[in-house]
């Protein structure tokens, strides 16, 4: 992800731990973080494996 061209314009990657800390400072409560991996075709015709996480949150009451 760090090598994609748009990341030089203020884009920031977060670890799962950083994401959990930021969610804890918001009006949301985290319910789950799941890690995923996908294989996609890059523009240069090569397969690239991407890892990413998805955070599921609920509005705190």
Secondary structure, DSSP 8 states (H G I E B T S, - for coil): -TTSGGGGTT-----HHHHHHHHHTTTEEEEEEEEEEEEEE-TTS-EEEEEEEEEEEEE--
